[in-house]
C-alpha cells in the first residue's frame, strides 16, 4: 500500500522533477525486477542534468558544466502516488508498477508527463 502524500509534498516533488526535466526531457529507466507472475515490475527512474562544477574551470576561467545523474524515483513515487518496494538493495527500493501486456516503462514515463504537464507525450525515455 502506498503512503498518502499531502498536496504540499506533491507540489514540492513536481517542482523538483521540473527543475531536472523540462518538457521534451529524457528519462532513463532501469527495470530492477519482474515479479514471478509477470504482473508487476520494480522500476527506478533517472535523468541527467548539466550542472556547474566548482572545481573545474574552462580556458576563459568560467565554471565548467558537467553532467550529473539525478535519481527521480522518490519524487515520481510522490507525484504518482505509487508504492515503493521495501526490501531492495537500492535506495528505498524502486517504484512498483503493476500491469502487463505493454511496456511498463513507457506507461510510467507517460503517466509522469501527464501528471506534471497535462501532456502524456512530454518526455522520451530510454531503458538502461
Secondary structure by P-SEA (a helix, b strand, c coil): cbbbbcaaaaaaaaaaaaaccccbbbbbbbcccccccccbbbbbbbbbbbbbbcccccccccbbbbbbbbbcaaaaaaaaccccccccccccccccccccccaaaaaaaaaaaaacccccccbbbbcc
